[in-house]
Amino acid sequence: MTTAIAKPSSLLGSIRVQKLDNFYLFKFNDELQARMEELLERKKADLLTPEEVIELEAIGELDRIFTHINAMLVAQR
């Protein structure tokens, strides 16, 4: 059974910084990226447990935050 993650901040250890061209961007590590994709597939199939819904929401929130930060970093160049 997967443990539900209520706080996106608990996932910060799964974030890495990757150089892409002249930018350093925040990315999910491979494990977290794969978990997000797995949960999204389960959501499409309407198979998420209540705990997985919470986990996906936390990962999604973190994804939105880092997408925004990355966009700001790129826009500054």
LOMARPA-669225 format. One record per atom (N, C-alpha, C): x, y, z; chain; atom name; residue number from 1; residue in three letters. Coordinates in Angstrom, 1 decimal. Layout:
BEGIN
X	Y	Z	chain	name	resi	resn
X	Y	Z	A	CA	NUM	ALA $
...
//
This chain:
BEGIN
X	Y	Z	chain	name	resi	resn
0.8	-1.2	0.0	A	N	1	MET $
0.0	0.0	0.0	A	CA	1	MET $
0.9	1.2	0.0	A	C	1	MET $
0.5	2.2	-0.8	A	N	2	THR $
1.2	3.5	-0.8	A	CA	2	THR $
0.8	4.4	0.3	A	C	2	THR $
1.7	5.1	0.9	A	N	3	THR $
1.4	6.1	1.9	A	CA	3	THR $
0.9	7.4	1.3	A	C	3	THR $
-0.2	7.9	1.7	A	N	4	ALA $
-0.7	9.2	1.2	A	CA	4	ALA $
0.3	10.3	1.6	A	C	4	ALA $
0.4	11.3	0.8	A	N	5	ILE $
1.3	12.4	1.0	A	CA	5	ILE $
0.4	13.6	1.1	A	C	5	ILE $
0.2	14.2	2.2	A	N	6	ALA $
-0.7	15.4	2.4	A	CA	6	ALA $
0.0	16.7	2.1	A	C	6	ALA $
1.3	16.8	2.2	A	N	7	LYS $
2.0	18.0	2.0	A	CA	7	LYS $
3.0	17.9	0.8	A	C	7	LYS $
2.9	18.8	-0.2	A	N	8	PRO $
3.8	18.8	-1.2	A	CA	8	PRO $
5.3	18.9	-0.8	A	C	8	PRO $
5.5	19.7	0.3	A	N	9	SER $
6.8	19.9	0.8	A	CA	9	SER $
7.5	18.7	1.2	A	C	9	SER $
6.8	17.6	1.5	A	N	10	SER $
7.4	16.3	1.9	A	CA	10	SER $
8.1	15.7	0.7	A	C	10	SER $
7.8	16.2	-0.5	A	N	11	LEU $
8.4	15.6	-1.7	A	CA	11	LEU $
9.6	16.4	-2.2	A	C	11	LEU $
10.1	17.4	-1.5	A	N	12	LEU $
11.2	18.2	-1.9	A	CA	12	LEU $
12.5	17.4	-2.1	A	C	12	LEU $
12.6	16.4	-1.4	A	N	13	GLY $
13.8	15.5	-1.6	A	CA	13	GLY $
13.8	14.8	-3.0	A	C	13	GLY $
12.7	14.8	-3.7	A	N	14	SER $
12.6	14.2	-5.0	A	CA	14	SER $
12.8	15.1	-6.1	A	C	14	SER $
13.2	16.3	-5.8	A	N	15	ILE $
13.5	17.4	-6.8	A	CA	15	ILE $
15.0	17.5	-7.1	A	C	15	ILE $
15.3	17.6	-8.3	A	N	16	ARG $
16.7	17.8	-8.7	A	CA	16	ARG $
16.8	19.0	-9.6	A	C	16	ARG $
18.0	19.6	-9.7	A	N	17	VAL $
18.3	20.7	-10.6	A	CA	17	VAL $
19.0	20.1	-11.8	A	C	17	VAL $
18.5	20.4	-13.0	A	N	18	GLN $
19.1	19.9	-14.2	A	CA	18	GLN $
19.4	21.1	-15.1	A	C	18	GLN $
20.6	21.0	-15.7	A	N	19	LYS $
21.0	22.1	-16.7	A	CA	19	LYS $
20.4	21.7	-18.1	A	C	19	LYS $
19.7	22.6	-18.7	A	N	20	LEU $
19.1	22.4	-20.0	A	CA	20	LEU $
19.5	23.7	-20.8	A	C	20	LEU $
20.3	23.5	-21.8	A	N	21	ASP $
20.9	24.6	-22.5	A	CA	21	ASP $
21.6	25.5	-21.5	A	C	21	ASP $
21.2	26.8	-21.4	A	N	22	ASN $
21.9	27.7	-20.5	A	CA	22	ASN $
21.1	27.9	-19.2	A	C	22	ASN $
20.1	27.0	-19.0	A	N	23	PHE $
19.3	27.2	-17.8	A	CA	23	PHE $
19.4	26.1	-16.8	A	C	23	PHE $
19.3	26.4	-15.6	A	N	24	TYR $
19.2	25.4	-14.5	A	CA	24	TYR $
17.7	25.3	-14.1	A	C	24	TYR $
17.1	24.2	-14.3	A	N	25	LEU $
15.7	24.0	-14.0	A	CA	25	LEU $
15.4	23.0	-13.0	A	C	25	LEU $
14.3	23.1	-12.3	A	N	26	PHE $
13.9	22.1	-11.3	A	CA	26	PHE $
13.1	21.0	-12.0	A	C	26	PHE $
13.5	19.8	-11.7	A	N	27	LYS $
12.8	18.6	-12.3	A	CA	27	LYS $
12.5	17.6	-11.2	A	C	27	LYS $
11.5	16.8	-11.5	A	N	28	PHE $
11.3	15.6	-10.6	A	CA	28	PHE $
12.3	14.6	-10.9	A	C	28	PHE $
12.8	13.8	-9.8	A	N	29	ASN $
13.7	12.7	-10.1	A	CA	29	ASN $
12.9	11.6	-10.8	A	C	29	ASN $
13.6	10.7	-11.4	A	N	30	ASP $
12.9	9.6	-12.2	A	CA	30	ASP $
11.8	8.9	-11.4	A	C	30	ASP $
12.1	8.6	-10.2	A	N	31	GLU $
11.1	7.9	-9.4	A	CA	31	GLU $
9.8	8.7	-9.2	A	C	31	GLU $
9.9	9.9	-8.9	A	N	32	LEU $
8.7	10.8	-8.7	A	CA	32	LEU $
8.0	11.0	-10.0	A	C	32	LEU $
8.7	11.2	-11.1	A	N	33	GLN $
8.1	11.4	-12.4	A	CA	33	GLN $
7.3	10.1	-12.8	A	C	33	GLN $
7.9	8.9	-12.6	A	N	34	ALA $
7.2	7.7	-12.9	A	CA	34	ALA $
6.0	7.5	-12.0	A	C	34	ALA $
6.1	7.9	-10.7	A	N	35	ARG $
4.9	7.7	-9.9	A	CA	35	ARG $
3.8	8.6	-10.3	A	C	35	ARG $
4.1	9.9	-10.7	A	N	36	MET $
3.1	10.8	-11.2	A	CA	36	MET $
2.4	10.2	-12.4	A	C	36	MET $
3.2	9.7	-13.3	A	N	37	GLU $
2.6	9.1	-14.6	A	CA	37	GLU $
1.8	7.9	-14.3	A	C	37	GLU $
2.2	7.1	-13.3	A	N	38	GLU $
1.4	5.9	-12.9	A	CA	38	GLU $
0.1	6.4	-12.3	A	C	38	GLU $
0.1	7.4	-11.4	A	N	39	LEU $
-1.1	7.9	-10.8	A	CA	39	LEU $
-2.1	8.5	-11.9	A	C	39	LEU $
-1.5	9.2	-12.8	A	N	40	LEU $
-2.3	9.8	-13.9	A	CA	40	LEU $
-3.0	8.7	-14.7	A	C	40	LEU $
-2.3	7.7	-15.0	A	N	41	GLU $
-2.9	6.5	-15.8	A	CA	41	GLU $
-4.0	5.9	-15.0	A	C	41	GLU $
-3.8	5.7	-13.7	A	N	42	ARG $
-4.8	5.1	-12.8	A	CA	42	ARG $
-6.0	6.1	-12.7	A	C	42	ARG $
-5.8	7.4	-12.7	A	N	43	LYS $
-6.9	8.3	-12.7	A	CA	43	LYS $
-7.7	8.2	-14.0	A	C	43	LYS $
-7.0	8.1	-15.1	A	N	44	LYS $
-7.7	8.0	-16.4	A	CA	44	LYS $
-8.6	6.8	-16.4	A	C	44	LYS $
-8.2	5.7	-15.8	A	N	45	ALA $
-8.9	4.5	-15.7	A	CA	45	ALA $
-9.9	4.5	-14.5	A	C	45	ALA $
-10.0	5.6	-13.8	A	N	46	ASP $
-10.9	5.7	-12.7	A	CA	46	ASP $
-10.6	4.6	-11.6	A	C	46	ASP $
-9.3	4.4	-11.3	A	N	47	LEU $
-8.9	3.4	-10.4	A	CA	47	LEU $
-8.2	3.9	-9.1	A	C	47	LEU $
-8.1	5.2	-9.0	A	N	48	LEU $
-7.4	5.8	-7.8	A	CA	48	LEU $
-8.1	5.5	-6.5	A	C	48	LEU $
-7.3	5.1	-5.5	A	N	49	THR $
-7.8	5.0	-4.2	A	CA	49	THR $
-7.9	6.4	-3.6	A	C	49	THR $
-8.6	6.6	-2.5	A	N	50	PRO $
-8.6	7.9	-1.8	A	CA	50	PRO $
-7.2	8.4	-1.4	A	C	50	PRO $
-6.4	7.5	-1.0	A	N	51	GLU $
-5.0	7.8	-0.7	A	CA	51	GLU $
-4.2	8.3	-1.9	A	C	51	GLU $
-4.4	7.6	-3.0	A	N	52	GLU $
-3.7	8.0	-4.2	A	CA	52	GLU $
-4.2	9.3	-4.8	A	C	52	GLU $
-5.5	9.7	-4.5	A	N	53	VAL $
-6.0	11.0	-4.9	A	CA	53	VAL $
-5.2	12.1	-4.2	A	C	53	VAL $
-5.0	11.9	-2.9	A	N	54	ILE $
-4.3	12.8	-2.1	A	CA	54	ILE $
-2.8	12.9	-2.6	A	C	54	ILE $
-2.2	11.8	-2.8	A	N	55	GLU $
-0.9	11.8	-3.3	A	CA	55	GLU $
-0.7	12.5	-4.7	A	C	55	GLU $
-1.6	12.2	-5.6	A	N	56	LEU $
-1.6	12.9	-6.9	A	CA	56	LEU $
-1.8	14.4	-6.8	A	C	56	LEU $
-2.7	14.8	-5.9	A	N	57	GLU $
-2.9	16.2	-5.7	A	CA	57	GLU $
-1.6	16.9	-5.2	A	C	57	GLU $
-0.9	16.3	-4.2	A	N	58	ALA $
0.3	16.8	-3.7	A	CA	58	ALA $
1.4	16.9	-4.8	A	C	58	ALA $
1.5	15.8	-5.6	A	N	59	ILE $
2.5	15.9	-6.6	A	CA	59	ILE $
2.2	16.9	-7.7	A	C	59	ILE $
0.9	17.0	-8.0	A	N	60	GLY $
0.4	18.0	-9.0	A	CA	60	GLY $
0.7	19.4	-8.5	A	C	60	GLY $
0.4	19.7	-7.2	A	N	61	GLU $
0.7	21.0	-6.7	A	CA	61	GLU $
2.2	21.3	-6.8	A	C	61	GLU $
3.0	20.4	-6.4	A	N	62	LEU $
4.5	20.6	-6.6	A	CA	62	LEU $
4.9	20.8	-8.0	A	C	62	LEU $
4.3	20.1	-8.9	A	N	63	ASP $
4.6	20.2	-10.3	A	CA	63	ASP $
4.2	21.6	-10.8	A	C	63	ASP $
3.0	22.1	-10.4	A	N	64	ARG $
2.6	23.5	-10.8	A	CA	64	ARG $
3.6	24.6	-10.2	A	C	64	ARG $
4.0	24.4	-9.0	A	N	65	ILE $
4.9	25.3	-8.4	A	CA	65	ILE $
6.2	25.4	-9.2	A	C	65	ILE $
6.8	24.2	-9.4	A	N	66	PHE $
8.1	24.2	-10.1	A	CA	66	PHE $
8.0	24.6	-11.6	A	C	66	PHE $
6.9	24.3	-12.2	A	N	67	THR $
6.6	24.8	-13.6	A	CA	67	THR $
6.6	26.3	-13.6	A	C	67	THR $
6.0	26.9	-12.6	A	N	68	HIS $
5.9	28.4	-12.5	A	CA	68	HIS $
7.3	28.9	-12.3	A	C	68	HIS $
8.1	28.4	-11.3	A	N	69	ILE $
9.4	28.8	-11.0	A	CA	69	ILE $
10.3	28.7	-12.3	A	C	69	ILE $
10.2	27.6	-12.9	A	N	70	ASN $
11.0	27.4	-14.1	A	CA	70	ASN $
10.7	28.4	-15.2	A	C	70	ASN $
9.4	28.7	-15.4	A	N	71	ALA $
9.0	29.7	-16.4	A	CA	71	ALA $
9.6	31.0	-16.0	A	C	71	ALA $
9.6	31.4	-14.7	A	N	72	MET $
10.1	32.7	-14.3	A	CA	72	MET $
11.7	32.7	-14.6	A	C	72	MET $
12.4	31.6	-14.3	A	N	73	LEU $
13.8	31.6	-14.6	A	CA	73	LEU $
14.1	31.7	-16.0	A	C	73	LEU $
13.4	31.1	-16.9	A	N	74	VAL $
13.6	31.2	-18.3	A	CA	74	VAL $
13.3	32.6	-18.8	A	C	74	VAL $
12.2	33.2	-18.3	A	N	75	ALA $
11.8	34.5	-18.7	A	CA	75	ALA $
12.8	35.6	-18.3	A	C	75	ALA $
13.6	35.3	-17.3	A	N	76	GLN $
14.6	36.3	-16.9	A	CA	76	GLN $
15.8	36.4	-17.8	A	C	76	GLN $
15.9	35.4	-18.7	A	N	77	ARG $
17.1	35.4	-19.6	A	CA	77	ARG $
16.8	36.2	-20.8	A	C	77	ARG $
//
